[in-house]
Amino acid sequence: DKCDKCDKNKRGRGAEITTSDIIQALNQQLDPSLVQQALALIQPAQRIALIAHEHPDGDCLGSALGLAHILAQIGKTCVCACADPAPRTLDFMPGIDTLQRTLHDEDYDLVIALDAGELPRFGSLYQQHQAFLERVPILNIDHHISSSGCGKVNIIDPTSSATAELLVLFQQQAGLPLNKDAALCLLTGIITDTSSFQFTNTTARTLETSALLLRAGAIPETVVQPIYRTHPLALERFKALVIINAQTSCGGRLIWSQATGATLEAAGATEDMDDNFSGALRDIEGVEVAIFFKSYSDPNMTRLSMRCAAPYNAAEICQRIANGGGHARAAGGYLNLPIA
């Protein structure tokens, strides 16, 4: 009859995928035993410190603030801390003004370490509170392929585009509440770590988790406008100097440039304005490997960021030569050497 024909036509076209199907799939992405172990740490804790790695970006801060907003809804007292100040482009994130630079009295039942899997990556927070961090229970949530895990429980998933994406999976699978503020912070993490979904780490699951955040009230324009569309003139001058100073090798496939305090002074710029210069170098035609070196306040330390095209692996290179790590296409590290 007519209904049978309709059913046959549907089967012929393939079953339609609904929002419920997607949400159900997202609820099954993580190892259930790890989720339960993480909840076993969270549930009895009353005061929780969420720490972001040094030289923070949108993912580590968006993850810390986003998870703090989630946990506050279940009665937890949360404090977010980072060794370094947040970039000014992230001032729009709810709760960014509460970010601390220290753990003060160390009165916490649990520490959640985000977007890095080694305690030294948390910079002066680790140096100031090393004894505390080595005895307090730590839940480590990270997506870097080079991550070794620094927690009693480690949830590490290199297939996630961002730690923020991984946190959406955790929130869904753990049955934790999601509000607008949490959604905006987590969307910030995903957008910044995928460069607005341009990088190859963007997957169908990345877009599906982002859709959940939009349904919870996050607005992409709130993230994109201050980060990608509103640049101070000093930043553009800074970038121009970096491009002008660039050098190439291997027929233009390798490019590098550098910046020092003198570069900042010449541009009228500040240290927090150099977030994606290696990406800008990588965007130049013919480039396969781009490296940006910088040395500002400490003349005997040079930090670097690297962007690579396949088959080169930025994380492996930075692990071998620069005390660092990250992702196959994007990584960073440091050298205990002057820049020149």
Buried (B, 14 or more C-beta within 10 A) or exposed (E): EEEEEEEEEEEEEEEEEEEEEBBEBBBEBBEEEBBEBBBEBBEEBEEBBBBBBBBBBBBBBBBBBBBBBBBBEEEBBBBBBBBBEBBEBBEBBBBBEEBEBEBEEBEBBBBBBBBBBBBEBBBEBBEBBEEBBEEBBBBBBBBBBBBEBBBBBBBBBBEBBBBBBBBBBBBBBBEBEBBBBBBBBBBBBBBBBBBBBEBEBBBEBBBBBBBBBEEBBBBBEBBBEBBBEEBBEBBEBBBEBBBEEBEBEEEEBBBBBBBBEEBBEEBEBBBBBBBBBBBBBBEEEEBBBBBBBBBBEEEEBBBBBBBBBEEBBBBBBBBEEBEBBBBBBBBBBBBEEEBE
